Amino acid sequence: MVTGPSLRLDGKVALVTGASRGLGRAIALGFAAAGADVVVSSRTDQACEPVATEIRRQGRRALAVGAHVGDWGDCERLVDRAVGELGRLDVLVNNAGIAPVPPSLAGVTEALFDKTVAVNLKGPLRLTGLAGPRLPPGGSVINISSKASTHPTPHTVVYAAAKAGLNALTVAAAQELGPRGVRVDAIVCGSFHTDSFDRSIPTPELAEQFAARIALGRIATPDEIVGTALFLASDASSYMTGALLTLDGG
């Protein structure tokens, strides 16, 4: 019998940033369900531990590591702990992100700019640079980008610019790591339900208006992003690298 490539992650270790809630949590739990051991990272150990506990209940190993991805030294400590305590690293998911809204271009403060770029671009660059040489052939880096990177608005200007930089990083890193058999891809996400998104669309009427602009007629849930992340982490995408996969409901 001829069988297709597997979406299983048995024997692999994945590091997911921003994994204490939202999309990061969904990816961490989805990877564990597919057989991976998971390093759950967010700003504090306390925020990460509940997700790590859920993963252990699935029978997988989990390590909760508090780290600020915008901090150069924290990134190094995070990767060192992942490899040192779980023995290897196969998948890096650069998911942590923030999207503060400035009032205007002139209203962008230096602090807002620096923080947004640090979390959305500086951290992924540093983590990819540190993790890339430690990933084995078949390893994967998955960057969580945004449709704002290709369709920016004045209110998303700094976030969109950082995510556009993340897209460029994806392509450049794919070229550098490709000869080692390590793949780097990005998911360019449209809108999906998060705490911050739901706060920005506070009424059912506004949500319906927003959903009406999407071909599928609805806003995604974080779980609907997990399948694409699993595809990119697994051997099913073994010939894909440098790709920017748009996942926006049309």
Helices and strands as residue ranges (DSSP letters): E 13-16, H 22-33, E 37-42, H 45-57, E 62-66, H 72-86, E 91-94, H 110-117, I 118-122, H 123-131, G 132-134, E 140-146, G 147-149, G 154-156, H 157-177, G 178-180, E 183-189, H 195-200, H 204-211, H 223-233, G 235-237, E 244-247
